[in-house]
């Protein structure tokens, strides 16, 4: 062998003839079953191949591969294993020159077939399967980085390689989950097909470039489909854990995108199959690095929400296609509910990989894309409960999300109102103080609650400066809702408490005290027509909150006044305290006409004692009055038509259609008298006008509505043109004209600082 090797290295042009001769001898020995000589010939070929890397090695390689093919075609397991081992040695050689005409199609097919060996002897079967796995690994190594070779990523090859690996991975599957990368295994484990398969599968995926991910993952999806492996979940999850940990991290979103497409493709499959795919998505999202969902963020949530809606529809209708034809699959309600829970968990998992501002966008997206308001807010609440951590309130609750959220806090549906409050509480509570406000009480020492109070940050101050008045107004208006129950008032109290410990500076504290006193005035008022329970509940809520805030401010005189009033109430009017109102069987008064004197908190007294401690007395002495806006009326909507009519009404008030502004009407006694007398008639007229507008937008043709909007736009443009003409034209001279010596008039120039610009041009 030494002489032969020396000869081949000395005369490389003879290498192809040496290879042809050895190939001929080996073929003859295989046919004559002289397996000892076969082994000698293959050993000689292997050593020559390892030693000779000259440019003329290509022809020798052809002879070598021909002999490997001959061995693999044999029905003798030992010859198959011998040929595989030789091929693996060859695969590890880096050739100096590439070959244009070499084909590995046979080897991919044969090695894949060996991976599925069903030989009777289990030990020999295991050896054949392992040889097949090693052979596939060798083909991948030999071809993956060589652009001149056959493209191993083509579907015709991947559809053989990947299922072969998955078959062996499944056959030796263990119950415990895999770690991100396998630890050093014992020698016995290294010999198992499963361990070898996993290493080979990881190597294959690790070599996949951006454009090859799809071809590598598609056979996995098909294999799981064909063998009904989604329903068991464990194997499918394990496969995709291997995939997600093995591919390059920047390609993670491609795998997620394929899973989403596959979920859509299985929309009418059984709930267990869809739940299995969603479970895999959940695991993939957990593994994907932050932000790796990439450009598919909204696609992810759109697909999951669509599947959620479909599942709810299936559960309600009982069929996948909306009719009851014979042969229709039977829907199992409990399986659909399990799927819905899995979808919600997955949405939360995806959202937790996003930055805070994007999570808010996702919640807004869920809100906008859910036709069922209750369902949408339930989903948002569950999403927040999956681990949404708020640090900066400005990014967690931007205007685009907070305003539509608050608008629904005043809707007529009490369940939606309660859900919106729960969402707000979850977002504002950053120190787990929410459970400590679970029960409304007038506790004498709040240190027992062990509240966590942090200094208000600059971002928190900005948030309250921007949105504080909105929050106060919605708390005030929420207390007026007659359909509110115990849970609503407990949530409103918790919201007031969280604002006090999470987002309160001195100005916010003053505003919250004013709000509590305004709630007391609301409960005293008979103009609102509130029922007795609502008035007692608002009294109790105001008392409980003032008891809390006075102890947080640590002003002794303030605490003394609040505690004195509470003590009087405990003796004379216990129905104005939370302990008697917010219980299973509330003890209410038959009438609240004589609530006065010592049972009331006095704004003048509170202003006096807090003013002595440095608080803004002028602001404290000013009663809080919420500003009613069109948003409040918008939140009461029952249909899209009412929403449109309100928007049109608001636009019509601000539209430039009228040539002149109506002069301010002089208010006299007669005016007030007429307003009182005609108020009922005016309300009826207003209601009728709104009904007509709603009917118009619900029934009128689209062309008519478009023409109406177009006319408004053209009118606006004409007014803008007039304004521009006025601003561009030179202004008239303040002193008129001056005459020239020849009897002609001449305009006097006006300095720029003396020009009077129209109001619309002044910022």
C-alpha positions in Angstrom: 0.0 0.0 0.0 2.9 2.3 0.8 4.5 1.6 -2.7 1.1 2.1 -4.4 0.6 5.4 -2.6 4.1 6.6 -3.5 3.6 5.6 -7.1 0.2 7.5 -7.3 1.8 10.6 -5.8 4.8 10.4 -8.1 2.7 9.9 -11.2 -0.8 11.5 -10.6 -1.7 11.0 -14.3 -1.9 7.3 -13.5 -4.4 7.8 -10.7 -7.5 7.3 -13.0 -6.2 4.0 -14.3 -5.4 2.8 -10.8 -9.0 3.7 -9.8 -10.5 2.0 -12.8 -8.5 -1.2 -12.1 -9.4 -1.3 -8.4 -13.1 -0.7 -9.4 -13.0 -3.5 -11.9 -11.5 -5.9 -9.3 -14.0 -4.9 -6.6 -17.0 -5.4 -8.9 -15.7 -8.9 -9.8 -15.1 -9.8 -6.1 -18.6 -8.5 -5.1 -20.2 -10.7 -7.8 -18.2 -13.7 -6.7 -18.9 -13.1 -3.0 -15.2 -12.7 -2.2 -15.9 -10.2 0.5 -12.3 -10.2 2.0 -10.9 -8.9 -1.3 -13.8 -6.4 -1.4 -12.6 -5.0 1.9 -9.0 -4.8 0.7 -10.0 -3.0 -2.5 -12.1 -0.4 -0.6 -9.3 0.1 2.0 -6.9 0.8 -0.9 -9.3 3.2 -2.5 -9.8 5.0 0.8 -6.1 5.4 1.5 -5.4 6.6 -2.1 -8.2 9.1 -1.8 -7.0 10.4 1.5 -3.4 10.8 0.3 -3.9 12.2 -3.2 -5.4 15.7 -3.6 -4.0 16.6 -7.0 -6.0 18.3 -9.8 -6.5 15.0 -11.6 -8.4 13.4 -8.7 -11.8 13.9 -10.3 -11.6 10.8 -12.5 -10.4 8.7 -9.6 -13.3 10.0 -7.5 -15.7 8.8 -10.2 -14.3 5.3 -9.9 -14.5 5.5 -6.1 -18.2 6.6 -6.1 -19.0 3.9 -8.6 -17.7 1.3 -6.2 -19.5 2.9 -3.2 -22.7 2.7 -5.2 -22.0 -0.9 -6.0 -21.7 -1.7 -2.3 -24.8 0.3 -1.4 -26.8 -1.6 -4.0 -25.8 -4.9 -2.3 -28.3 -6.7 -0.1 -25.6 -7.5 2.4 -25.8 -5.1 5.5 -22.0 -5.3 6.0 -21.3 -4.2 2.5 -23.8 -1.3 2.8 -22.1 -0.2 6.0 -18.7 -0.6 4.4 -19.7 1.6 1.5 -21.3 4.2 3.8 -18.1 4.5 5.9 -16.0 5.0 2.8 -18.4 7.7 1.5 -18.3 9.5 4.9 -14.5 9.6 4.7 -14.7 11.0 1.2 -17.3 13.6 2.4 -14.8 15.0 4.9 -12.2 15.7 2.2 -12.0 19.2 0.8 -11.2 18.9 -2.8 -8.9 21.3 -4.6 -11.1 21.5 -7.7 -14.8 21.3 -8.1 -16.6 18.8 -10.3 -19.3 19.9 -12.8 -20.7 16.5 -13.7 -20.9 14.6 -10.4 -24.4 13.6 -9.1 -25.4 12.6 -5.6 -29.1 11.9 -6.3 -28.5 8.1 -5.9 -26.8 8.6 -2.6 -29.6 10.8 -1.2 -32.2 8.2 -2.2 -30.2 5.2 -1.0 -29.2 6.7 2.3 -32.8 7.8 3.0 -34.0 4.3 2.2 -31.4 2.9 4.7 -32.8 5.3 7.4 -36.1 3.5 7.1 -34.6 0.0 7.2 -36.9 -2.7 8.5 -34.3 -5.5 8.8 -35.4 -8.3 11.1 -32.4 -8.3 13.4 -32.8 -5.2 15.6 -29.1 -4.7 16.1 -28.3 -4.9 12.4 -31.4 -2.7 11.7 -30.0 -0.1 14.0 -26.6 -0.2 12.3 -28.1 0.2 8.9 -30.2 3.1 10.0 -27.2 4.8 11.6 -25.2 4.2 8.4 -28.0 5.9 6.4 -28.0 8.9 8.8 -24.2 9.2 8.5 -24.5 9.0 4.8 -27.0 11.8 4.6 -24.8 13.9 6.9 -21.9 13.2 4.5 -24.0 14.2 1.4 -25.0 17.5 3.1 -21.4 18.3 4.1 -20.1 17.5 0.6 -22.7 19.6 -1.3 -24.0 22.4 1.0 -21.2 24.8 0.4 -20.3 23.9 -3.2 -22.3 26.0 -5.7 -21.2 23.7 -8.6 -22.7 20.6 -7.0 -26.4 19.7 -7.1 -28.4 21.9 -4.8 -29.1 19.8 -1.8 -31.8 22.3 -0.7 -34.0 21.5 -3.6 -37.4 20.1 -2.6 -36.7 16.8 -4.4 -33.8 16.2 -2.0 -35.2 17.8 1.2 -38.4 15.8 0.8 -36.3 12.7 1.3 -33.6 13.8 3.8 -35.9 15.6 6.4 -38.5 12.9 6.7 -35.8 10.2 7.1 -34.2 12.2 9.9 -37.6 12.8 11.6 -38.5 9.1 11.3 -35.4 8.2 13.3 -35.9 11.1 15.7 -39.4 9.9 16.4 -38.5 6.2 16.7 -36.1 6.9 19.6 -38.0 9.8 21.1 -37.7 10.2 24.8 -40.4 11.7 27.1 -38.2 14.5 28.6 -37.8 17.7 26.7 -34.6 18.6 25.1 -32.2 21.3 26.2 -31.2 24.0 23.7 -28.1 22.1 22.7 -27.4 18.5 23.7 -24.9 18.0 26.5 -22.1 15.6 26.3 -23.7 12.2 26.2 -22.3 8.8 27.2 -20.8 6.5 24.7 -23.9 4.4 24.6 -26.1 7.3 23.9 -23.8 8.5 21.1 -24.4 5.2 19.4 -28.2 5.6 19.3 -29.8 6.6 16.1 -31.8 9.3 17.8 -28.8 11.1 19.2 -27.0 10.8 15.8 -30.1 12.0 14.0 -30.5 15.1 16.2 -26.9 16.1 15.6 -27.3 15.6 11.9 -30.6 17.6 11.9 -29.1 20.4 13.8 -26.1 20.5 11.4 -28.4 20.6 8.4 -30.5 23.5 9.8 -27.4 25.4 11.0 -26.1 25.4 7.4 -29.4 26.8 6.0 -29.2 30.2 4.5 -32.1 32.7 4.3 -33.5 31.4 1.1 -33.3 27.7 2.2 -35.3 27.9 5.4 -38.6 27.3 3.7 -37.4 24.2 1.9 -36.0 22.7 5.1 -39.2 23.4 7.2 -41.9 22.5 4.7 -41.0 18.7 4.8 -41.3 18.9 8.6 -44.8 20.3 8.4 -45.8 17.7 5.8 -44.3 14.9 7.9 -46.2 16.0 11.0 -49.4 16.2 8.9 -49.0 12.8 7.2 -48.4 11.0 10.5 -50.9 12.9 12.6 -48.2 14.1 15.0 -49.7 17.5 15.8 -52.2 16.1 18.2 -49.6 14.6 20.5 -47.9 18.0 20.7 -44.7 16.7 22.4 -42.9 15.5 19.2 -44.0 18.5 17.1 -42.9 20.9 19.9 -39.5 19.0 20.1 -39.0 19.2 16.4 -39.5 23.0 16.3 -37.4 23.5 19.4 -34.5 21.9 17.5 -35.3 24.0 14.5 -35.5 27.3 16.4 -32.3 26.6 18.4 -30.4 25.5 15.3 -31.1 28.1 12.6 -29.5 31.5 12.6 -31.5 33.8 15.0 -32.2 36.4 12.3 -34.2 33.7 10.4 -36.6 32.9 13.2 -39.4 34.9 11.8 -39.3 32.8 8.6 -40.2 29.7 10.6 -42.9 31.5 12.5 -44.3 32.8 9.2 -44.5 29.2 7.8 -46.2 28.0 10.9 -48.8 30.8 10.6 -49.4 29.8 7.0 -49.8 26.2 8.0 -52.3 27.2 10.7 -54.4 29.0 8.1 -54.2 26.0 5.8 -55.6 23.8 8.5 -58.4 26.2 9.5 -61.0 23.5 8.9 -59.1 20.7 10.5 -59.9 19.3 13.9 -59.4 21.5 16.9 -56.7 19.2 18.3 -54.6 19.6 15.2 -54.9 23.4 15.2 -54.2 23.5 18.9 -51.0 21.5 18.3 -49.8 24.0 15.7 -50.7 26.9 18.0 -48.7 25.1 20.8 -45.7 24.9 18.6 -46.1 28.6 17.8 -46.1 29.3 21.5 -42.8 27.5 22.0 -41.3 29.1 18.9 -42.2 32.6 20.2 -40.6 31.8 23.6 -37.4 30.8 21.9 -37.3 33.6 19.3 -35.1 36.5 20.5 -36.7 39.9 21.2 -37.9 41.5 18.1 -37.1 38.5 15.9 -40.7 38.3 14.7 -39.5 40.8 12.3 -41.8 42.2 9.6 -44.5 39.7 10.5 -45.7 41.3 13.8 -49.2 42.3 12.7 -49.5 39.2 10.5 -48.9 37.0 13.6 -51.7 38.7 15.5 -54.0 38.9 12.5 -53.7 35.2 11.9 -54.1 34.3 15.6 -57.1 36.5 16.0 -58.6 35.1 12.8 -58.2 31.6 14.2 -59.8 32.7 17.4 -62.8 34.1 15.6 -63.1 30.9 13.6 -62.9 28.8 16.7 -65.7 30.8 18.4 -67.8 30.5 15.2 -67.2 26.7 15.0 -68.2 26.4 18.7 -71.4 28.4 18.2 -72.5 26.8 14.9 -71.3 23.3 15.5 -69.9 22.9 12.0 -66.8 24.0 10.0 -68.7 25.1 6.9 -71.7 26.8 8.5 -74.3 24.2 7.4 -75.5 20.8 8.6 -74.7 18.7 5.5 -74.3 14.9 6.0 -70.7 14.1 6.5 -69.8 17.3 8.2 -67.2 16.9 10.9 -68.6 17.1 14.5 -67.3 20.0 16.5 -66.3 19.2 20.1 -66.9 22.3 22.1 -64.4 21.5 24.8 -61.6 21.1 22.2 -62.4 24.4 20.6 -62.2 26.1 24.0 -58.8 24.5 24.7 -57.7 25.8 21.3 -58.9 29.3 22.2 -56.9 29.2 25.5 -53.9 28.1 23.5 -54.3 31.0 21.0 -54.6 33.5 23.9 -51.4 32.2 25.6 -49.6 32.4 22.2 -50.6 36.0 21.7 -49.3 36.8 25.1 -46.1 35.0 24.4 -45.5 36.8 21.2 -46.3 40.2 22.7 -43.8 39.6 25.5 -41.0 39.5 22.9 -41.9 43.0 21.7 -40.8 46.4 23.2 -43.4 48.1 25.4 -44.6 50.6 22.7 -45.2 47.8 20.3 -47.2 45.8 22.9 -49.6 48.8 23.1 -49.9 48.8 19.3 -50.8 45.1 19.5 -53.5 45.7 22.1 -54.9 48.5 19.9 -54.7 46.2 16.9 -56.7 43.5 18.9 -59.2 46.2 19.9 -59.8 47.5 16.3 -59.9 44.0 14.7 -62.4 42.4 17.0 -66.0 43.0 16.0 -67.1 41.6 19.4 -66.1 44.3 21.9 -66.4 42.0 24.9 -64.3 39.3 23.3 -61.7 41.9 22.2 -61.3 43.3 25.7 -61.2 39.9 27.3 -58.4 39.0 25.0 -56.5 42.2 25.9 -57.0 41.5 29.6 -55.7 38.0 29.3 -52.8 39.2 27.2 -51.8 41.7 29.9 -52.2 39.0 32.6 -49.7 36.8 30.8 -46.8 38.9 32.1 -47.1 42.4 30.7 -44.7 44.5 32.7 -45.1 48.3 32.5 -42.2 50.6 33.2 -42.9 53.8 31.3 -46.6 54.8 31.3 -46.2 57.1 28.3 -45.2 54.1 26.1 -47.5 51.6 27.8 -50.6 53.8 27.5 -50.2 56.1 24.5 -53.1 58.3 23.5 -53.9 56.1 20.5 -54.6 53.2 22.9 -55.8 55.1 26.1 -58.5 57.2 24.4 -60.5 54.4 22.8 -60.0 52.3 25.9 -61.5 55.1 28.1 -64.3 55.7 25.7 -65.5 52.2 26.4 -65.3 52.7 30.1 -68.5 54.6 29.8 -70.4 52.2 27.5 -73.8 50.9 28.6 -72.6 47.4 29.0 -71.5 46.9 32.6 -69.3 43.9 31.7 -67.3 45.9 29.2 -66.9 48.7 31.7 -65.6 46.4 34.3 -63.2 44.7 31.9 -61.8 48.1 30.8 -61.2 49.0 34.5 -59.4 45.7 35.0 -57.2 46.5 32.0 -56.4 49.9 33.3 -55.6 48.6 36.8 -53.3 45.9 35.4 -51.4 48.4 33.3 -51.0 51.0 36.1 -50.1 48.5 38.8 -46.3 48.2 38.6 -45.6 47.2 42.2 -48.3 44.6 42.9 -50.4 46.9 45.0 -53.6 45.9 43.2 -54.6 43.0 45.6 -54.2 45.4 48.6 -57.1 47.5 47.3 -59.3 44.5 46.6 -61.7 45.4 49.4 -63.1 48.9 50.0 -62.8 49.8 53.7 -62.2 52.8 55.9 -59.2 51.2 57.7 -57.8 53.4 60.5 -54.1 52.5 59.8 -53.1 51.9 56.2 -49.6 50.7 57.2 -51.2 47.3 57.6 -51.7 47.2 53.9 -47.9 47.4 53.3 -48.2 49.5 50.2 -45.2 49.9 48.0 -44.9 53.6 47.2 -42.2 54.8 44.8 -41.1 58.4 44.0 -43.0 59.6 40.9 -40.7 59.7 37.9 -40.5 62.4 35.3 -42.3 60.2 32.8 -45.0 59.6 35.3 -45.4 63.3 35.9 -45.7 63.8 32.1 -48.2 61.1 31.8 -50.5 62.6 34.5 -50.1 66.0 33.1 -51.2 64.7 29.7 -53.9 62.2 30.7 -54.8 62.9 34.3 -57.9 65.0 33.5 -59.2 62.2 31.3 -58.8 59.6 34.0 -60.5 61.8 36.6 -63.4 62.5 34.3 -63.9 58.9 33.5 -63.8 57.9 37.2 -66.4 60.6 38.0 -68.7 59.6 35.1 -68.2 55.9 35.9 -69.5 56.5 39.4 -72.8 57.9 37.9 -73.5 54.7 36.0 -76.7 53.2 37.5 -75.9 49.7 36.2 -72.7 49.6 38.2 -72.4 47.1 41.0 -70.1 46.2 43.8 -67.3 45.1 41.5 -67.3 48.3 39.6 -67.0 50.5 42.7 -64.2 48.2 44.0 -62.4 48.6 40.7 -62.9 52.4 40.8 -61.5 52.5 44.3 -58.5 50.4 43.3 -57.9 52.8 40.4 -58.0 55.8 42.7 -55.7 54.0 45.1 -53.2 53.0 42.4 -53.1 56.5 41.0 -52.2 57.7 44.5 -49.4 55.3 45.1 -48.0 54.9 41.5 -48.4 58.2 39.7 -49.1 60.9 42.3 -47.2 64.1 42.8 -48.5 67.1 44.9 -50.6 68.4 42.0 -52.2 65.0 41.4 -53.0 64.6 45.1 -54.8 67.9 45.1 -56.8 66.9 42.0 -57.7 63.5 43.5 -59.0 65.1 46.7 -61.1 67.6 44.7 -62.4 64.6 42.7 -63.4 62.8 45.9 -65.2 65.8 47.2 -66.9 66.2 43.8 -68.1 62.6 44.2 -69.6 63.5 47.5 -71.5 66.4 45.9 -72.7 64.0 43.2 -74.1 61.7 45.8 -75.9 64.6 47.5 -77.4 65.9 44.3 -81.0 65.1 43.5 -80.8 66.5 40.0 -79.1 63.4 38.6 -82.0 61.1 39.7 -79.5 58.4 41.0 -81.0 55.5 42.9 -80.4 55.1 46.6 -77.8 52.3 46.2 -75.7 54.4 43.7 -75.7 57.4 46.0 -74.8 55.4 49.0 -72.0 53.6 47.0 -70.6 56.9 45.9 -70.7 58.3 49.4 -68.9 55.2 50.7 -66.3 55.3 47.9 -65.5 58.9 48.6 -65.2 58.2 52.3 -62.9 55.2 51.8 -60.7 57.1 49.4 -60.4 60.2 51.5 -59.4 58.0 54.4 -56.7 56.5 52.3 -55.3 59.7 50.8 -55.3 61.6 54.1 -53.0 58.9 55.6 -50.8 59.0 52.5 -50.4 62.8 52.8 -49.5 62.4 56.5 -51.1 65.8 57.4 -52.4 65.3 61.0 -55.2 67.9 60.8 -56.4 66.4 57.5 -56.4 62.9 59.0 -58.2 64.2 62.1 -61.1 65.7 60.1 -61.6 62.6 57.9 -61.5 60.3 60.9 -64.0 62.5 62.8 -66.5 62.4 59.9 -66.1 58.6 59.6 -66.7 58.1 63.4 -69.9 60.2 63.1 -71.0 58.1 60.2 -70.3 54.9 62.1 -72.7 56.0 64.8 -75.4 57.7 62.9 -75.2 56.9 59.1 -73.4 53.6 58.6 -75.0 53.3 55.2 -72.6 55.9 54.0 -69.5 53.7 54.7 -68.1 50.9 52.6 -68.5 48.3 55.4 -72.3 48.5 55.1 -72.6 49.2 51.4 -70.1 46.9 49.7 -71.3 43.6 51.2 -73.5 40.8 49.9 -76.6 42.2 51.6 -76.1 46.0 51.7 -77.8 48.0 54.5 -79.2 51.1 52.8 -81.3 54.0 54.0 -84.8 54.4 52.8 -84.1 58.1 52.0 -81.0 60.3 51.8 -82.7 63.7 52.1 -81.1 64.5 55.5 -77.4 63.8 54.8 -75.8 67.0 56.1 -73.8 68.5 58.9 -71.1 66.4 60.6 -71.5 63.4 58.3 -70.0 65.3 55.4 -66.4 66.1 54.5 -66.0 69.8 54.2 -64.1 71.3 51.3 -63.4 74.5 53.3 -62.0 72.6 56.2 -59.8 70.4 54.0 -58.5 73.5 52.1 -57.6 75.1 55.4 -55.7 72.3 56.9 -53.8 71.3 53.7 -53.1 75.0 52.9 -51.2 75.2 56.2 -49.0 72.3 55.0 -48.0 74.0 51.7 -50.7 72.7 49.3 -52.2 74.9 46.7 -55.2 76.4 48.5 -56.6 78.2 45.5 -56.8 74.9 43.6 -58.2 73.1 46.6 -60.9 75.7 47.1 -62.0 75.3 43.4 -64.6 72.5 43.1 -63.9 69.9 40.5 -66.3 70.0 37.6 -65.8 67.4 34.8 -66.0 68.6 31.3 -68.5 66.8 29.1 -67.2 66.2 25.6 -68.5 64.5 22.5 -66.4 61.5 23.5 -68.8 60.7 26.3 -71.7 60.6 23.9 -69.6 58.6 21.5 -69.0 56.0 24.2 -72.7 55.5 24.6 -73.1 54.3 21.0 -75.0 51.2 20.2 -74.3 51.0 16.5 -71.9 52.2 13.8 -74.6 54.5 12.4 -74.8 56.4 15.7 -71.0 56.8 15.7 -71.0 58.2 12.1 -73.9 60.5 12.9 -72.1 62.0 15.9 -69.0 62.6 13.9 -71.0 64.3 11.1 -72.7 66.4 13.8 -69.4 67.5 15.3 -68.0 68.3 11.9 -71.1 70.3 10.9 -70.6 72.5 14.0 -67.0 73.2 13.0 -67.6 73.3 9.3 -66.9 76.5 7.3 -70.2 76.3 5.5 -71.8 79.3 7.2 -70.7 82.6 5.8 -70.9 84.5 9.2 -70.6 83.5 12.8 -73.8 83.7 14.7 -73.5 86.6 17.2 -73.5 85.7 20.9 -77.1 85.6 22.1 -78.0 87.9 25.0 -79.1 85.9 28.0 -82.2 87.3 29.7 -84.8 86.0 32.1 -87.1 85.3 29.2 -84.4 83.3 27.5 -83.9 81.1 30.6 -87.7 80.7 31.0 -88.1 79.6 27.4 -85.2 77.2 27.7 -86.8 75.5 30.6 -90.2 75.3 29.0 -89.0 74.2 25.6 -86.3 71.7 26.8 -88.5 68.7 26.4 -89.5 69.7 22.9 -85.9 70.5 22.0 -84.8 67.1 23.2 -87.4 65.4 21.0 -86.4 67.4 18.0 -82.7 66.6 18.7 -83.5 62.9 19.0 -85.5 62.9 15.8 -82.8 64.8 13.9 -80.2 62.3 15.1 -82.5 59.4 14.0 -82.7 60.9 10.6 -79.0 61.2 10.3 -78.4 57.7 11.5 -81.1 56.4 9.0 -79.4 58.4 6.2 -76.0 56.8 6.8 -77.5 53.3 7.2 -79.8 53.3 4.1 -78.5 56.0 1.7 -76.5 54.8 -1.3 -72.7 55.1 -1.0 -72.6 57.5 -4.0 -74.9 60.0 -2.1 -72.8 59.9 1.0 -69.6 60.3 -1.0 -71.1 63.3 -2.8 -72.1 64.9 0.5 -68.5 64.5 1.8 -67.1 65.7 -1.5 -69.2 68.8 -1.4 -68.0 69.6 2.1 -64.4 69.1 1.0 -64.8 71.5 -1.9 -66.5 74.1 0.3 -63.5 73.9 2.7 -61.1 74.3 -0.1 -62.9 77.4 -1.4 -62.7 79.0 2.1 -59.0 78.2 2.3 -58.5 79.9 -1.1 -60.3 83.0 0.2 -58.0 83.0 3.3 -54.9 82.6 1.2 -56.0 85.4 -1.1 -56.5 87.7 1.8 -53.1 86.9 3.2 -51.2 87.2 -0.1 -52.9 90.5 -1.2 -51.3 93.7 0.2 -53.2 95.1 3.1 -54.9 98.5 2.8 -53.1 101.5 4.1 -54.2 102.6 7.6 -54.3 106.2 6.4 -55.9 105.6 3.0 -54.3 106.9 -0.1 -52.0 109.9 -0.9 -52.3 111.8 -4.1 -49.4 112.5 -6.3 -48.6 115.8 -7.9 -50.4 114.9 -11.1 -53.8 114.1 -9.5 -53.2 110.3 -9.3 -53.7 108.3 -6.1 -50.9 106.3 -4.7 -51.0 103.7 -2.0 -48.8 104.4 1.0 -46.4 101.6 2.0 -47.0 100.2 5.5 -44.1 98.9 7.7 -44.3 95.1 8.4 -44.8 95.7 12.1 -47.9 97.8 11.5 -49.7 95.3 9.4 -52.8 93.7 10.9 -52.9 90.0 10.0 -56.2 88.0 10.1 -56.7 86.0 13.2 -56.4 82.7 11.3 -52.8 83.5 10.3 -51.6 84.1 13.8 -50.2 81.2 15.8 
